[in-house]
């Protein structure tokens, strides 16, 4: 164990293997070898060793905990739950085990049981930042955004250096109608002041050739080069980059690669796996690669690398695609957008970056390769309108439920289907919130998250989709339009509430963009009152989308490359002298 305490993991592994060579059933050596294998990411190899140790020491909570950790990483959730139940039974005050059990329950979509685990953890230690952070994640997922914000803030206050908790706080603020865009920007700047700006002292002069007219080395950083929303909007750009203009480097923080990862890897010029590296090491890698423009595709969402960007490893740094708001950081120079998502004069004061508006739309969607045909409008057969929401429940705020209830009261025969509502207390809460607005549960169809093929097929049952606010849909909006379903959206005063505006406008559905809540209700009711118009819109929507800027990745990429070239020209011009 001495080697392990000193950080010599490889040496510790050799020692434990040596012991097991002489005593194959040495319980402590089995346990400790399994643990060091977990530390090295070798969870598949760790599981049988830890299972053997657990069989030899069934009442050892630490062994059961580590076994569960390895099982969870391997996706064996039922077995992980069983091991954790054993751990808390052996040691009821084992806080980390209760938190891990909550995480496994969340992975299994057993959210009520996960909440009970968090309550137990809070009883054991009310001021543990990790508990508040993880409980906030559960609450956010359930659509209880106000409560999530409270717990994220508690975690960030209890541990001021808790970067992830503070990022989740600023991210969650985007979902709430209780905070103004200015207040949300202020919290982003506070995040940067607390976590990013102290790293400004580590920024070093760049040695990149300050020349134009050459291929620029552009690096993209993301943990979402996989089956993720970011890939829907990034893949076409990666494929269409002109190697005469851009040499592409992808810095992949993906822990579990999938088929999407492999497809992106093949399209990239240079692929760097950075999972497991700390932010400083990633920054040094970027410097060694001589990246001219480094592009963040994550913002304040999960597994971001903003503290790599805080070290300014590239002369020009950009945020694009993965986050619908500012980073708040002075080290990020530009944010890529368009004139409808960020109208000139409306949102500049809400950004620490300079806004670069692409000519048509700020990113292009890649439709799913296999999808059902567009169906006829369901109202033609059913005789009544069915509204639908395919967005994450975290976006369905009390304000949204109030407005959607106004629509349903105006159309007494209409029904509403929501496709991301988990069973249990969350479903009961949603039913109760609508009931308070005079909408009975007979008019609601609340369905848990569906596998992707069924998700696409479910659009055939929906006449009109309702976009939430203030955080409008992005990927779901594109998928819904692709399936021929028109969407009503509300144009807000910041990017996060204007994505629907730019996407609907790109396919000619400006008539579905509302100016305020009353207009939102009016447009939804008017559209529902004209079934023949609905059928006409539905019939031509996929073709219209196919010929629009929203799916023209090649054209979007040319505009993006033009923007990169201009950024680089400005950098070369402005840094003719010594870098500050």
Buried (B, 14 or more C-beta within 10 A) or exposed (E): EEBBEEEBBEBBBEBBEEBBEEEEEBBBBBBBBBBBBBEEEBBEBBBEBBBBBBEBBEEBBBBBBBBBBBBBBBEBBEBBBBBBBBBBEBBEEBBBBBBBBBBBBBBBEBBBBBBBBBBBBBEBEEEBBBBBBBBBBBBBBBBBBBBBBBBBBBBBBBBEEBBBBBBBBBBBBBBBBBBEBEEBBBBBBBBBEBBBBEBEEEBEEBEBEBEEEEBBBBBBBBBBBBEBBBBBBBBBBBBBBEEEBBBBBBBBBBEEBEEBBEBBBEBBBEBBBBEEBEBBEBBBBBBEBBBBBBBBBBBBBEBBBBBBBBBBBBBBBBBBBBBBBBBBBBBBBBBBBBBBBBBEEBBEEBBBBEBBBBBBBBBBBBBBEEBBEBBEBBBBEEEBBBBBBBBBBBBBBBBBBBBBBBBBEBBEEBBBBBBBBBBBEBBEBBBEBBEEBEBEBEBBBBBEBBEEEEBBBBBBBBBBBBBBBBBBBBBBBBBBBBBBBBBBBBBBBBBBBBBBBBBBBBBBBEBBBBEEBEBBBBBBBEBBEEBEBBBEBBBEBBEBBEEBBBBBBEBBBBBBBBBBBEBBEBBBEEBEEEBE
